[in-house]
């Protein structure tokens, strides 16, 4: 598709058209002369006109040029001028996942049939990037803001400004990239790029989809309510899965209960401290597409400790 600078009419963007503000660019909703609506990312520039994050912007352009997958947002066009650079994307009617989860009315529409499918869509996109691209592509900033949903609530991974191509040698060292609260713990002491950092972030977002809030908010609420004599690990182990799930959608029905349990069990495995003990995204995508046998105990009695593999009796997989 060919777009001209004139047809985009981007010279008069206003804050009314702003739909997202990211780390290195602002996304506007633009209507072309044809009536077609597209999101346009405008790279932030400093007061002297230099592009502070031009490297990140070029990284996003390069990544989106290389990849073609149903669950990855499509890039339509790119423009660069003396003072501005723009990237034109595929428009997603329902915006980003975080905004939906934080809006009571919208969160109700994200029911228990849709939510496992959102997780599956993200998994397929990351599995493709890690295992079907050559060289593999590491996103490095997987978070709910960077997951977009179309009119049918299908998930698309977006925002590739921090991506890295994994090289076959040992030169995959880089500066810090990512968002605190979603980045893997090993990044506190090493800057070596690895696909297991994406796996960790994916685990955080998966739990956010199921719980309706960031994992950090749940941990904070637990810390504020627990007694000094009760370790956090013990509190978490005895939490009922049903109690920590998002209460906005209608109650869970039996046919998707297994999918939710599997998604949570996998997500907890993604958060393991040792990166090498985390599953790969290829393994995850396959597991989420597998038909699991019904668990042997009522859903409302399943505790998080069981999904962490800490026992408490009864099998959930």
Secondary structure, DSSP 8 states (H G I E B T S, - for coil): ----HHHHTGGG--GGGEEEE-SSEEEEEEE-TTS-EEEEEEE---TTS--TTHHHHHHHHHHHHH---TTB--EEEEEE-SS-EEEEE---TT-BHHHHHTSHHHHHHS-TTHHHHHHHHHHHHHHIIIIISSS-EE-S---GGGEEE-TT--EEE---TT-EE--SSS--B----S-TTTS-GGGGT--B--HHHHHHHHHHHHHHHHHSS-HHHHHHHHHHHS-TTS-HHHHHHT-BHHHHS-SSS----HHHHHHHHHHHHHHHHHT-SSGGGS--HHHHHHHHTS-----SS-GGG-BHHHHTT--SSS---
